[in-house]
Amino acid sequence: MQFKAAKQTVQSFNYQQKDDLVAALKKIITKNKKTLKRVDSTLTEYGIELVDQKKPLQAPVDGISFWSNHNPAIGMSLRYKRLDNFAFTLFHELGHIFEHLLNNNKAEFIDLDYKAESHAYKKDHFYTDEEIITFAKANKIHPCIVRGKISFKRDKYRIRSAIDFGIY
């Protein structure tokens, strides 16, 4: 990933634009239209390189963050091809950039399978698609991210749902 990142040309990185970047990315993910292309373009505009590639064999890697030349870079395996996993990994790696890499241009963070909280839910409650969609709209996030978090916490992804997990 470092080799691919080094070939990219991006704008200058300005850590003070964090809030604007996060807001722009949230809008892109909520719309979920040409998501990967639009995220890549936005990160480029904000001075962050994005590299996506196939998951390495027998390595449960979702993301990595590192410095490439004078800019931070994010590598993503896209091993699940689901918007909820993509969004979590993207924002997780951005967290590494803004919280850890700013003062250490030698550090790298590799993220394997994750366990993290992103919203409150009732463990024993069966959530309908309507409840999930209502919650997602109220919080301005894509419904599949909510469905994905609930599925992840319960370790059940085969629950029938009309909510599409795909990334577009």
DSSP file (Angstrom, degrees, kcal/mol; ACC not computed):
  #  RESIDUE AA STRUCTURE BP1 BP2  ACC     N-H-->O    O-->H-N    N-H-->O    O-->H-N    TCO  KAPPA ALPHA  PHI   PSI    X-CA   Y-CA   Z-CA
    1    1 A M     >        0   0    0      0, 0.0     4,-2.6     0, 0.0     5,-0.2   0.000 360.0 360.0 360.0 -35.9    0.0    0.0    0.0
    2    2 A Q  H  >  +     0   0    0      1,-0.2     4,-2.2     2,-0.2     5,-0.1   0.889 360.0  52.0 -61.0 -38.1    2.9    2.4    0.7
    3    3 A F  H  > S+     0   0    0      2,-0.2     4,-0.8     1,-0.2    -1,-0.2   0.930 111.5  45.7 -63.5 -46.4    4.1    2.0   -2.8
    4    4 A K  H >4 S+     0   0    0      1,-0.2     3,-0.6     2,-0.2     4,-0.4   0.891 112.5  51.3 -64.2 -39.6    0.7    2.9   -4.3
    5    5 A A  H >< S+     0   0    0     -4,-2.6     3,-1.7     1,-0.2    -1,-0.2   0.899 102.8  59.1 -65.0 -40.4    0.2    5.8   -1.9
    6    6 A A  H 3< S+     0   0    0     -4,-2.2    -1,-0.2     1,-0.3    -2,-0.2   0.743 100.6  57.4 -63.0 -22.4    3.6    7.3   -2.8
    7    7 A K  T << S+     0   0    0     -4,-0.8    -1,-0.3    -3,-0.6    -2,-0.2   0.605  90.0  97.0 -81.8 -12.7    2.5    7.5   -6.5
    8    8 A Q    <   -     0   0    0     -3,-1.7     2,-0.5    -4,-0.4    41,-0.1  -0.443  62.3-147.2 -83.3 151.3   -0.5    9.7   -5.7
    9    9 A T        +     0   0    0     -2,-0.1     2,-0.3     0, 0.0    38,-0.1  -0.979  28.3 163.3-116.2 122.9   -0.7   13.4   -5.9
   10   10 A V        -     0   0    0     -2,-0.5    35,-0.2     1,-0.1    34,-0.1  -0.837  40.1 -90.7-131.4 168.6   -2.9   15.2   -3.3
   11   11 A Q        -     0   0    0     33,-2.2     2,-0.1    -2,-0.3    -1,-0.1  -0.165  62.1 -73.8 -68.4 172.1   -3.4   18.7   -2.0
   12   12 A S        -     0   0    0     33,-0.1     2,-0.4     1,-0.1    -1,-0.2  -0.470  52.4-117.4 -68.2 141.0   -1.4   19.8    1.1
   13   13 A F        -     0   0    0     57,-0.3     2,-0.4    34,-0.2    34,-0.2  -0.670  30.1-176.4 -84.4 132.6   -2.7   18.3    4.3
   14   14 A N    >   -     0   0    0     32,-0.7     3,-2.1    -2,-0.4    -2,-0.0  -0.921  13.7-162.2-130.5 105.1   -4.1   20.7    6.9
   15   15 A Y  G >  S+     0   0    0     -2,-0.4     3,-1.2     1,-0.3    -1,-0.1   0.705  86.2  71.6 -61.3 -19.5   -5.1   19.1   10.2
   16   16 A Q  G 3  S+     0   0    0      1,-0.3     3,-0.3     2,-0.1    -1,-0.3   0.583  86.1  66.4 -74.4  -8.0   -7.2   22.1   11.1
   17   17 A Q  G <>  +     0   0    0     -3,-2.1     4,-2.5     1,-0.2    -1,-0.3   0.213  66.4 114.6 -93.5  14.4   -9.8   21.1    8.4
   18   18 A K  H <> S+     0   0    0     -3,-1.2     4,-2.8     1,-0.2     5,-0.2   0.902  73.7  48.4 -52.4 -50.8  -10.8   18.0   10.3
   19   19 A D  H  > S+     0   0    0     -3,-0.3     4,-2.2     1,-0.2    -1,-0.2   0.887 112.5  48.3 -63.0 -40.1  -14.4   19.1   11.0
   20   20 A D  H  > S+     0   0    0      2,-0.2     4,-2.2     1,-0.2    -1,-0.2   0.908 112.8  49.0 -65.0 -41.9  -15.0   20.1    7.4
   21   21 A L  H  X S+     0   0    0     -4,-2.5     4,-2.5     2,-0.2    -2,-0.2   0.939 111.3  48.3 -62.8 -48.2  -13.6   16.8    6.1
   22   22 A V  H  X S+     0   0    0     -4,-2.8     4,-2.4     1,-0.2    -1,-0.2   0.910 111.9  50.0 -60.8 -43.0  -15.6   14.7    8.5
   23   23 A A  H  X S+     0   0    0     -4,-2.2     4,-1.8    -5,-0.2    -1,-0.2   0.909 111.4  48.7 -62.2 -42.3  -18.8   16.6    7.5
   24   24 A A  H  X S+     0   0    0     -4,-2.2     4,-1.9     1,-0.2    -2,-0.2   0.912 112.3  48.2 -64.2 -43.0  -18.1   16.2    3.8
   25   25 A L  H  X S+     0   0    0     -4,-2.5     4,-2.6     1,-0.2     5,-0.2   0.886 107.9  54.7 -66.7 -39.1  -17.5   12.4    4.2
   26   26 A K  H  X S+     0   0    0     -4,-2.4     4,-2.4     1,-0.2    -1,-0.2   0.907 108.0  50.0 -61.3 -41.0  -20.6   11.9    6.3
   27   27 A K  H  X S+     0   0    0     -4,-1.8     4,-1.9     2,-0.2    -1,-0.2   0.920 111.2  48.8 -62.9 -43.7  -22.7   13.5    3.5
   28   28 A I  H  X>S+     0   0    0     -4,-1.9     4,-2.3     1,-0.2     5,-0.5   0.932 113.6  45.8 -61.7 -46.8  -21.1   11.2    0.9
   29   29 A I  H  <5S+     0   0    0     -4,-2.6    -1,-0.2     1,-0.2    -2,-0.2   0.873 109.8  54.0 -68.0 -37.6  -21.6    8.1    2.9
   30   30 A T  H  <5S+     0   0    0     -4,-2.4    -1,-0.2    -5,-0.2    -2,-0.2   0.891 113.2  42.8 -64.4 -38.6  -25.2    9.0    3.8
   31   31 A K  H  <5S-     0   0    0     -4,-1.9    -2,-0.2    -5,-0.2    -1,-0.2   0.870  89.1-161.7 -73.5 -36.9  -26.1    9.4    0.0
   32   32 A N  T  <5 +     0   0    0     -4,-2.3     2,-0.4     1,-0.2    -3,-0.1   0.911  38.4 136.5  53.2  50.5  -24.1    6.3   -0.9
   33   33 A K  S   <S-     0   0    0     -5,-0.5    -1,-0.2     1,-0.1     5,-0.1  -0.988  84.0 -16.7-126.2 119.7  -23.8    7.2   -4.6
   34   34 A K  S  > S+     0   0    0    134,-1.4     4,-2.6    -2,-0.4     5,-0.2   0.909  89.6 168.6  51.4  43.8  -20.4    6.7   -6.3
   35   35 A T  H  >  +     0   0    0      1,-0.2     4,-3.0     2,-0.2     5,-0.3   0.904  63.2  45.7 -59.4 -53.3  -19.2    6.5   -2.7
   36   36 A L  H  > S+     0   0    0      1,-0.2     4,-2.5     2,-0.2    -1,-0.2   0.920 116.0  46.8 -60.9 -44.3  -15.6    5.2   -3.2
   37   37 A K  H  > S+     0   0    0      1,-0.2     4,-2.3     2,-0.2    -1,-0.2   0.915 115.5  45.5 -63.4 -43.8  -14.9    7.6   -6.0
   38   38 A R  H  X S+     0   0    0     -4,-2.6     4,-2.3     2,-0.2    -2,-0.2   0.869 112.8  49.9 -70.6 -37.0  -16.3   10.6   -4.1
   39   39 A V  H  X S+     0   0    0     -4,-3.0     4,-2.9    -5,-0.2     5,-0.2   0.935 111.4  49.6 -64.6 -45.7  -14.6    9.6   -0.9
   40   40 A D  H  X S+     0   0    0     -4,-2.5     4,-2.4    -5,-0.3    -2,-0.2   0.927 112.1  47.9 -58.3 -46.5  -11.3    9.3   -2.8
   41   41 A S  H  X S+     0   0    0     -4,-2.3     4,-2.1     2,-0.2    -1,-0.2   0.902 113.1  48.0 -61.7 -42.7  -11.8   12.7   -4.4
   42   42 A T  H  X S+     0   0    0     -4,-2.3     4,-1.6     2,-0.2    -2,-0.2   0.923 111.3  49.0 -66.9 -44.9  -12.7   14.4   -1.1
   43   43 A L  H  <>S+     0   0    0     -4,-2.9     5,-3.2     1,-0.2     4,-0.3   0.909 110.3  52.3 -61.2 -41.0   -9.7   12.9    0.7
   44   44 A T  H ><5S+     0   0    0     -4,-2.4   -33,-2.2    -5,-0.2     3,-1.3   0.918 107.5  52.0 -58.4 -44.7   -7.4   14.0   -2.1
   45   45 A E  H 3<5S+     0   0    0     -4,-2.1    -1,-0.2     1,-0.3    -2,-0.2   0.832 112.0  46.5 -60.9 -33.6   -8.8   17.5   -1.8
   46   46 A Y  T 3<5S-     0   0    0     -4,-1.6   -32,-0.7     2,-0.2    -1,-0.3   0.334 123.4-102.6 -94.8   6.5   -8.0   17.5    1.9
   47   47 A G  T < 5S+     0   0    0     -3,-1.3     2,-0.5    -4,-0.3    -3,-0.2   0.742  79.7 125.3  85.2  24.1   -4.5   16.1    1.4
   48   48 A I      < -     0   0    0     -5,-3.2     2,-0.3    -6,-0.1    -1,-0.2  -0.970  51.9-138.3-119.8 128.2   -5.1   12.5    2.4
   49   49 A E  E     -a   73   0A   0     23,-2.4    25,-2.9    -2,-0.5     2,-0.5  -0.615  14.8-157.8 -83.1 141.0   -4.1    9.6    0.1
   50   50 A L  E     -a   74   0A   0     -2,-0.3     2,-0.5    23,-0.2    25,-0.2  -0.983  10.3-178.3-122.2 128.3   -6.5    6.7   -0.2
   51   51 A V  E     -a   75   0A   0     23,-2.9    25,-2.9    -2,-0.5     2,-0.4  -0.991   2.1-175.5-124.3 124.4   -5.4    3.3   -1.4
   52   52 A D  E     +a   76   0A   0     -2,-0.5     2,-0.3    23,-0.2    25,-0.2  -0.961  15.4 151.9-118.1 140.8   -7.9    0.4   -1.8
   53   53 A Q        -     0   0    0     23,-2.1    26,-0.0    -2,-0.4    -2,-0.0  -0.965  48.4 -69.9-155.2 169.3   -6.8   -3.1   -2.7
   54   54 A K        -     0   0    0     -2,-0.3    24,-0.1     1,-0.1    25,-0.1  -0.299  61.8 -93.1 -63.5 148.7   -7.9   -6.7   -2.3
   55   55 A K        -     0   0    0     22,-0.4    -1,-0.1     1,-0.1     3,-0.1  -0.401  44.3-110.0 -61.9 132.5   -7.5   -8.2    1.2
   56   56 A P    >   -     0   0    0      0, 0.0     3,-1.5     0, 0.0     5,-0.2  -0.385  46.6 -89.8 -61.5 143.6   -4.2   -9.9    1.7
   57   57 A L  T 3  S-     0   0    0      1,-0.3    -3,-0.0    -3,-0.1     0, 0.0  -0.290 105.3  -2.0 -57.8 135.7   -4.6  -13.7    1.9
   58   58 A Q  T 3  S+     0   0    0      1,-0.1    -1,-0.3    -3,-0.1    -3,-0.0   0.770 105.3 113.3  53.3  33.4   -5.2  -15.0    5.4
   59   59 A A    <   -     0   0    0     -3,-1.5     2,-2.3     2,-0.1    -1,-0.1  -0.940  59.5-150.2-133.8 112.7   -4.9  -11.5    6.9
   60   60 A P        +     0   0    0      0, 0.0     2,-0.5     0, 0.0    53,-0.3  -0.281  42.6 152.0 -79.1  56.9   -8.0  -10.0    8.5
   61   61 A V        +     0   0    0     -2,-2.3    18,-0.3    -5,-0.2    51,-0.2  -0.765  21.1 168.4 -94.8 127.1   -6.9   -6.5    7.7
   62   62 A D        -     0   0    0     49,-2.6    15,-2.1    -2,-0.5    16,-0.5   0.793  65.2  -7.0 -98.8 -42.5   -9.6   -3.8    7.2
   63   63 A G  E     -BC  76 111A   0     48,-1.4    48,-3.3    13,-0.2    -1,-0.3  -0.980  47.5-164.6-154.8 163.3   -7.5   -0.7    7.2
   64   64 A I  E     -BC  75 110A   0     11,-2.1    11,-3.1    -2,-0.3     2,-0.4  -0.987   8.4-159.3-147.6 143.6   -4.1    0.9    7.8
   65   65 A S  E     +BC  74 109A   0     44,-2.1    44,-2.3    -2,-0.3     2,-0.3  -0.987  26.9 141.4-126.9 141.7   -3.0    4.5    8.3
   66   66 A F  E     -BC  73 108A   0      7,-2.0     7,-3.1    -2,-0.4     2,-0.4  -0.958  49.5 -88.2-163.2 170.5    0.5    5.8    7.7
   67   67 A W  E     -B   72   0A   0     40,-0.5     2,-0.4    -2,-0.3     3,-0.1  -0.781  30.9-170.1 -93.0 139.5    2.5    8.8    6.4
   68   68 A S  E >   -B   71   0A   0      3,-3.4     3,-2.1    -2,-0.4     2,-0.4  -0.956  65.8 -47.9-130.5 111.2    3.4    8.8    2.7
   69   69 A N  T 3  S-     0   0    0     -2,-0.4   -63,-0.1     1,-0.3    -2,-0.0  -0.516 123.8 -24.9  58.3-116.5    5.9   11.5    1.8
   70   70 A H  T 3  S+     0   0    0     -2,-0.4   -57,-0.3    -3,-0.1    -1,-0.3   0.193 126.6  75.1-110.5  16.8    4.4   14.6    3.5
   71   71 A N  E <  S- B   0  68A   0     -3,-2.1    -3,-3.4   -59,-0.1   -23,-0.1  -0.935  79.8-112.9-128.2 149.4    0.8   13.5    3.6
   72   72 A P  E     - B   0  67A   0      0, 0.0   -23,-2.4     0, 0.0     2,-0.3  -0.464  34.6-159.3 -73.5 154.6   -1.2   11.0    5.7
   73   73 A A  E     -aB  49  66A   0     -7,-3.1    -7,-2.0   -25,-0.2     2,-0.4  -0.975  11.4-153.8-136.8 150.1   -2.5    8.0    3.8
   74   74 A I  E     -aB  50  65A   0    -25,-2.9   -23,-2.9    -2,-0.3     2,-0.4  -0.993   7.5-164.3-123.8 129.0   -5.3    5.4    4.4
   75   75 A G  E     -aB  51  64A   0    -11,-3.1   -11,-2.1    -2,-0.4     2,-0.4  -0.940   9.2-173.4-110.4 136.2   -5.2    1.9    3.0
   76   76 A M  E     -aB  52  63A   0    -25,-2.9   -23,-2.1    -2,-0.4   -13,-0.2  -0.991  22.2-158.9-132.7 138.1   -8.4   -0.1    2.9
   77   77 A S        -     0   0    0    -15,-2.1   -22,-0.4    -2,-0.4   -14,-0.1   0.723  19.5-152.3 -85.9 -21.7   -8.9   -3.8    2.0
   78   78 A L        +     0   0    0    -16,-0.5     3,-0.1   -24,-0.1   -16,-0.1   0.850  35.9 158.2  51.6  36.8  -12.7   -3.5    1.2
   79   79 A R  S    S+     0   0    0    -18,-0.3    -1,-0.1     1,-0.2   -17,-0.1   0.740  70.1  36.2 -67.1 -23.0  -12.8   -7.1    2.2
   80   80 A Y  S    S-     0   0    0      2,-0.1    -1,-0.2   -18,-0.1     3,-0.1   0.677  87.9-145.9-102.0 -19.6  -16.6   -7.0    3.0
   81   81 A K        +     0   0    0      1,-0.2    86,-0.6    -3,-0.1     2,-0.4   0.879  54.7 132.7  54.2  40.2  -17.8   -4.6    0.3
   82   82 A R  B  >  -D  166   0B   0     84,-0.2     4,-2.5     1,-0.1    84,-0.2  -0.967  61.9-135.2-122.4 138.9  -20.4   -3.3    2.8
   83   83 A L  H  > S+     0   0    0     82,-3.4     4,-3.0    -2,-0.4     5,-0.3   0.877 104.5  55.1 -60.5 -39.5  -21.0    0.4    3.4
   84   84 A D  H  > S+     0   0    0     81,-0.3     4,-2.2     1,-0.2    -1,-0.2   0.921 112.0  42.9 -62.8 -42.6  -21.1   -0.1    7.2
   85   85 A N  H  > S+     0   0    0      2,-0.2     4,-2.6     1,-0.2     5,-0.2   0.908 114.6  51.1 -67.9 -42.0  -17.7   -1.7    7.3
   86   86 A F  H  X S+     0   0    0     -4,-2.5     4,-2.7     2,-0.2    -2,-0.2   0.936 112.3  45.9 -59.3 -48.5  -16.3    0.9    4.8
   87   87 A A  H  X S+     0   0    0     -4,-3.0     4,-2.5     2,-0.2     5,-0.3   0.923 113.6  48.5 -64.2 -45.2  -17.6    3.8    6.9
   88   88 A F  H  X S+     0   0    0     -4,-2.2     4,-2.4    -5,-0.3    -1,-0.2   0.950 114.4  45.2 -60.2 -48.8  -16.3    2.4   10.1
   89   89 A T  H  X S+     0   0    0     -4,-2.6     4,-2.6     2,-0.2     5,-0.2   0.919 112.8  51.3 -62.6 -44.2  -12.9    1.6    8.8
   90   90 A L  H  X S+     0   0    0     -4,-2.7     4,-2.2    -5,-0.2    -1,-0.2   0.951 115.1  40.5 -58.1 -51.9  -12.6    5.0    7.0
   91   91 A F  H  X S+     0   0    0     -4,-2.5     4,-2.0     1,-0.2    -1,-0.2   0.832 113.0  55.7 -70.4 -30.6  -13.5    7.0   10.2
   92   92 A H  H  X S+     0   0    0     -4,-2.4     4,-1.7    -5,-0.3    -1,-0.2   0.934 110.2  45.1 -63.9 -45.8  -11.4    4.7   12.4
   93   93 A E  H  X S+     0   0    0     -4,-2.6     4,-2.2     1,-0.2    -2,-0.2   0.872 109.9  54.7 -67.6 -36.9   -8.3    5.4   10.2
   94   94 A L  H  X S+     0   0    0     -4,-2.2     4,-2.9    -5,-0.2     5,-0.3   0.891 104.7  55.8 -61.3 -37.6   -9.1    9.1   10.2
   95   95 A G  H  X S+     0   0    0     -4,-2.0     4,-2.4     1,-0.2     5,-0.4   0.916 106.3  49.7 -59.1 -43.6   -9.1    8.9   13.9
   96   96 A H  H  X>S+     0   0    0     -4,-1.7     4,-2.5     2,-0.2     5,-2.1   0.918 111.8  49.5 -60.3 -43.2   -5.6    7.4   13.9
   97   97 A I  I  <>S+     0   0    0     -4,-2.2     5,-1.0     3,-0.2    -2,-0.2   0.964 118.3  36.5 -61.1 -52.8   -4.5   10.2   11.6
   98   98 A F  I  <5S+     0   0    0     -4,-2.9    -1,-0.2     1,-0.2    -2,-0.2   0.755 127.2  35.6 -76.8 -23.8   -5.9   13.1   13.6
   99   99 A E  I  <5S+     0   0    0     -4,-2.4    -3,-0.2    -5,-0.3    -2,-0.2   0.746 134.1  10.3-100.0 -26.1   -5.2   11.6   17.1
  100  100 A H  I  <5S+     0   0    0     -4,-2.5     3,-0.4    -5,-0.4    -3,-0.2   0.736 118.5  53.4-125.2 -37.3   -1.9    9.7   16.6
  101  101 A L  I > <S+     0   0    0     -5,-2.1     3,-1.4    -4,-0.2    -4,-0.2   0.714  86.2  81.1 -82.5 -19.5    0.0   10.4   13.4
  102  102 A L  T 3 <S+     0   0    0     -5,-1.0    -1,-0.2    -6,-0.3     3,-0.1   0.863 105.3  30.8 -56.2 -38.5    0.1   14.2   13.5
  103  103 A N  T 3  S+     0   0    0     -3,-0.4     2,-0.3     1,-0.2    -1,-0.3   0.287 121.2  53.7-103.5   9.8    3.1   14.2   15.8
  104  104 A N    X   +     0   0    0     -3,-1.4     3,-0.9    -4,-0.1    -1,-0.2  -0.748  52.6 178.1-147.1  94.1    4.7   11.0   14.6
  105  105 A N  T 3  S+     0   0    0     -2,-0.3   -38,-0.2     1,-0.2    -4,-0.1   0.317  82.7  58.5 -83.6  12.1    5.3   10.7   10.9
  106  106 A K  T 3  S+     0   0    0    -40,-0.1    -1,-0.2    -5,-0.1    -5,-0.1   0.539  84.0 103.2-107.5 -14.0    7.0    7.3   11.4
  107  107 A A    <   -     0   0    0     -3,-0.9   -40,-0.5    -6,-0.1     2,-0.3  -0.312  47.2-170.2 -74.4 152.7    4.0    5.5   13.0
  108  108 A E  E     -C   66   0A   0    -42,-0.2     2,-0.5     2,-0.0   -42,-0.2  -0.987   7.2-156.9-136.6 145.2    1.6    3.1   11.2
  109  109 A F  E     -C   65   0A   0    -44,-2.3   -44,-2.1    -2,-0.3     2,-0.5  -0.985   6.0-169.5-126.5 122.0   -1.7    1.7   12.5
  110  110 A I  E     -C   64   0A   0     -2,-0.5     2,-0.5   -46,-0.2   -46,-0.2  -0.943   9.8-155.4-111.4 127.7   -3.0   -1.5   11.2
  111  111 A D  E     -C   63   0A   0    -48,-3.3   -49,-2.6    -2,-0.5   -48,-1.4  -0.899  12.4-179.8-111.7 127.1   -6.6   -2.4   12.1
  112  112 A L        -     0   0    0     -2,-0.5   -51,-0.1     1,-0.3   -49,-0.1  -0.064  59.8 -24.6 -96.8-157.8   -7.9   -5.9   12.2
  113  113 A D  S    S-     0   0    0    -53,-0.3    -1,-0.3     1,-0.1     2,-0.3  -0.249  78.2-136.7 -52.7 141.5  -11.4   -7.0   13.1
  114  114 A Y        -     0   0    0     -3,-0.1     2,-0.3     2,-0.0    -1,-0.1  -0.695  25.2-168.5-110.5 156.9  -12.9   -4.3   15.3
  115  115 A K        +     0   0    0     -2,-0.3     2,-0.3     2,-0.0    -2,-0.0  -0.882  37.2 136.8-137.2 104.1  -15.0   -4.1   18.4
  116  116 A A        -     0   0    0     -2,-0.3     2,-0.3     0, 0.0    -2,-0.0  -0.992  48.2-120.8-150.5 154.3  -16.4   -0.6   19.1
  117  117 A E        +     0   0    0     -2,-0.3     3,-0.1     1,-0.1    -2,-0.0  -0.758  32.2 159.3 -93.0 139.4  -19.5    1.2   20.1
  118  118 A S        +     0   0    0      1,-0.5     2,-0.3    -2,-0.3    -1,-0.1   0.528  67.3   6.1-131.4 -22.5  -21.1    3.8   17.8
  119  119 A H  S    S-     0   0    0     27,-0.1    -1,-0.5    30,-0.0     2,-0.2  -0.986  75.3-102.6-158.0 156.4  -24.7    4.0   19.0
  120  120 A A        +     0   0    0     -2,-0.3     2,-0.3    -3,-0.1    -3,-0.0  -0.494  43.3 162.0 -79.5 146.0  -26.9    2.8   21.8
  121  121 A Y        -     0   0    0     -2,-0.2     2,-0.6    29,-0.0     3,-0.1  -0.978  43.8-102.4-155.8 161.4  -29.3    0.0   21.2
  122  122 A K    >   -     0   0    0     -2,-0.3     3,-1.4     1,-0.1     5,-0.1  -0.811  28.4-147.1 -91.3 120.1  -31.3   -2.5   23.3
  123  123 A K  T 3  S+     0   0    0     -2,-0.6    -1,-0.1     1,-0.3     0, 0.0   0.841  93.9  39.8 -57.8 -39.9  -29.6   -5.9   23.1
  124  124 A D  T 3  S+     0   0    0      2,-0.1     2,-0.4    -3,-0.1    -1,-0.3   0.378  92.7 104.2 -95.6   4.9  -32.7   -8.1   23.2
  125  125 A H    <   -     0   0    0     -3,-1.4     2,-0.8     1,-0.0    -3,-0.0  -0.704  66.1-137.8 -90.0 135.6  -34.9   -5.9   21.0
  126  126 A F        -     0   0    0     -2,-0.4     2,-0.4     0, 0.0    -2,-0.1  -0.835  24.0-147.0 -89.5 114.7  -35.6   -7.0   17.4
  127  127 A Y        -     0   0    0     -2,-0.8     2,-0.1    -5,-0.1    23,-0.0  -0.681   5.5-142.5 -87.3 129.8  -35.3   -3.8   15.4
  128  128 A T     >  -     0   0    0     -2,-0.4     4,-2.2     1,-0.1     5,-0.2  -0.450  26.4-110.7 -81.8 161.8  -37.6   -3.5   12.3
  129  129 A D  H  > S+     0   0    0      1,-0.2     4,-2.9     2,-0.2     5,-0.2   0.890 119.9  56.2 -58.0 -38.8  -36.3   -1.8    9.2
  130  130 A E  H  > S+     0   0    0      1,-0.2     4,-2.4     2,-0.2    -1,-0.2   0.909 107.2  47.7 -62.1 -42.5  -38.7    1.1    9.9
  131  131 A E  H  > S+     0   0    0      2,-0.2     4,-2.4     1,-0.2    -1,-0.2   0.906 113.7  48.0 -64.3 -41.2  -37.1    1.7   13.3
  132  132 A I  H  X S+     0   0    0     -4,-2.2     4,-2.7     2,-0.2    -2,-0.2   0.927 112.3  48.0 -65.5 -45.1  -33.7    1.5   11.9
  133  133 A I  H  X S+     0   0    0     -4,-2.9     4,-2.7     2,-0.2     5,-0.2   0.905 111.9  50.2 -63.8 -41.9  -34.5    3.9    9.0
  134  134 A T  H  X S+     0   0    0     -4,-2.4     4,-2.3    -5,-0.2    -2,-0.2   0.935 113.0  46.2 -61.0 -47.0  -36.2    6.4   11.4
  135  135 A F  H  X S+     0   0    0     -4,-2.4     4,-1.6     2,-0.2    -2,-0.2   0.921 112.9  50.4 -61.2 -44.7  -33.1    6.3   13.7
  136  136 A A  H  X>S+     0   0    0     -4,-2.7     5,-2.2     1,-0.2     4,-0.5   0.920 111.2  47.6 -61.8 -45.8  -30.8    6.7   10.7
  137  137 A K  H ><5S+     0   0    0     -4,-2.7     3,-1.0     1,-0.2    -1,-0.2   0.921 110.5  51.9 -61.7 -43.6  -32.7    9.7    9.3
  138  138 A A  H 3<5S+     0   0    0     -4,-2.3    -1,-0.2     1,-0.2    -2,-0.2   0.810 117.7  38.8 -62.6 -29.6  -32.8   11.4   12.7
  139  139 A N  H 3<5S-     0   0    0     -4,-1.6    -1,-0.2    -5,-0.2    -2,-0.2   0.335 109.5-122.2-104.1   5.2  -29.0   11.0   13.1
  140  140 A K  T <<5 +     0   0    0     -3,-1.0     2,-0.3    -4,-0.5    -3,-0.2   0.908  69.6 121.7  54.6  49.7  -28.2   11.7    9.4
  141  141 A I  S   <S-     0   0    0     -5,-2.2    -1,-0.2    -6,-0.1    -2,-0.2  -0.925  71.8 -89.7-133.0 161.7  -26.5    8.4    8.7
  142  142 A H    >>  -     0   0    0     -2,-0.3     3,-1.5     1,-0.1     4,-1.0  -0.497  33.4-128.1 -71.7 137.2  -27.1    5.7    6.2
  143  143 A P  H 3> S+     0   0    0      0, 0.0     4,-2.7     0, 0.0     5,-0.2   0.806 105.7  63.4 -57.1 -31.3  -29.5    3.0    7.5
  144  144 A C  H 3> S+     0   0    0      1,-0.2     4,-2.5    20,-0.2   -60,-0.1   0.783  97.0  58.0 -68.6 -22.6  -27.1    0.2    6.6
  145  145 A I  H <> S+     0   0    0     -3,-1.5     4,-2.0     2,-0.2    -1,-0.2   0.911 109.7  43.5 -70.2 -40.9  -24.6    1.6    9.1
  146  146 A V  H  X S+     0   0    0     -4,-1.0     4,-2.3     2,-0.2    -2,-0.2   0.949 116.4  47.0 -65.7 -49.0  -27.2    1.2   11.9
  147  147 A R  H  X S+     0   0    0     -4,-2.7     4,-2.7     1,-0.2    -2,-0.2   0.901 112.3  51.8 -59.5 -41.5  -28.2   -2.3   10.7
  148  148 A G  H  X S+     0   0    0     -4,-2.5     4,-2.6    -5,-0.2    -1,-0.2   0.892 108.7  49.3 -63.2 -41.1  -24.6   -3.3   10.4
  149  149 A K  H  X S+     0   0    0     -4,-2.0     4,-2.6     2,-0.2    -1,-0.2   0.911 113.0  47.0 -66.8 -41.5  -23.7   -2.2   13.9
  150  150 A I  H  X S+     0   0    0     -4,-2.3     4,-1.8     2,-0.2    -2,-0.2   0.933 114.2  47.6 -64.2 -45.0  -26.7   -4.1   15.3
  151  151 A S  H  X>S+     0   0    0     -4,-2.7     5,-2.3    -5,-0.2     4,-1.1   0.903 112.7  49.8 -61.2 -41.7  -25.8   -7.2   13.3
  152  152 A F  H  <5S+     0   0    0     -4,-2.6     3,-0.5     1,-0.2    -2,-0.2   0.932 109.5  49.7 -63.8 -46.7  -22.2   -6.9   14.4
  153  153 A K  H  <5S+     0   0    0     -4,-2.6    -1,-0.2     1,-0.2    -2,-0.2   0.839 119.6  37.9 -63.4 -32.5  -23.0   -6.6   18.1
  154  154 A R  H  <5S-     0   0    0     -4,-1.8    -1,-0.2    -5,-0.2    -2,-0.2   0.537 104.6-129.6 -92.5  -8.5  -25.3   -9.6   17.8
  155  155 A D  T  <5S+     0   0    0     -4,-1.1     2,-0.4    -3,-0.5    -3,-0.2   0.882  70.4 122.7  57.0  40.9  -22.9  -11.5   15.4
  156  156 A K      < +     0   0    0     -5,-2.3     3,-0.2    -6,-0.2    -1,-0.2  -0.925  23.6 157.8-134.9 108.0  -25.9  -12.1   13.2
  157  157 A Y        +     0   0    0     -2,-0.4    -1,-0.1     1,-0.1    -6,-0.1   0.452  63.5  75.7-106.2  -3.8  -25.8  -10.9    9.6
  158  158 A R        +     0   0    0     -7,-0.1     2,-0.3     2,-0.1    -1,-0.1   0.190  60.1 126.3 -98.5  18.3  -28.4  -13.2    8.1
  159  159 A I  S    S-     0   0    0     -3,-0.2     2,-0.1     1,-0.1    -8,-0.0  -0.608  70.5-107.2 -74.3 131.8  -31.4  -11.4    9.4
  160  160 A R        +     0   0    0     -2,-0.3     2,-0.3     2,-0.0    -1,-0.1  -0.352  53.7 156.9 -62.6 135.1  -33.8  -10.6    6.6
  161  161 A S        -     0   0    0      2,-0.1   -33,-0.0    -2,-0.1     0, 0.0  -0.985  47.9-144.1-157.9 147.3  -33.8   -6.9    5.8
  162  162 A A  S    S+     0   0    0     -2,-0.3     2,-0.5     2,-0.1    -1,-0.1   0.476  73.6 109.4 -88.5  -4.0  -34.7   -4.6    2.9
  163  163 A I        -     0   0    0    -20,-0.1     2,-0.4     1,-0.1    -2,-0.1  -0.631  69.8-134.9 -78.0 122.6  -31.8   -2.3    3.9
  164  164 A D        -     0   0    0     -2,-0.5   -20,-0.2     1,-0.1    -2,-0.1  -0.653  17.8-169.0 -83.6 126.3  -29.1   -2.7    1.3
  165  165 A F        +     0   0    0     -2,-0.4   -82,-3.4   -82,-0.1   -81,-0.3   0.571  48.3 120.1 -86.1 -12.0  -25.6   -3.0    2.7
  166  166 A G  B     -D   82   0B   0    -84,-0.2     2,-0.5   -83,-0.1   -84,-0.2  -0.088  60.0-131.7 -62.7 153.0  -23.9   -2.5   -0.6
  167  167 A I              0   0    0    -86,-0.6    -1,-0.1     1,-0.1    -2,-0.1  -0.897 360.0 360.0-103.7 132.7  -21.4    0.3   -1.4
  168  168 A Y              0   0    0     -2,-0.5  -134,-1.4  -136,-0.0    -1,-0.1   0.377 360.0 360.0-119.7 360.0  -22.1    2.2   -4.6
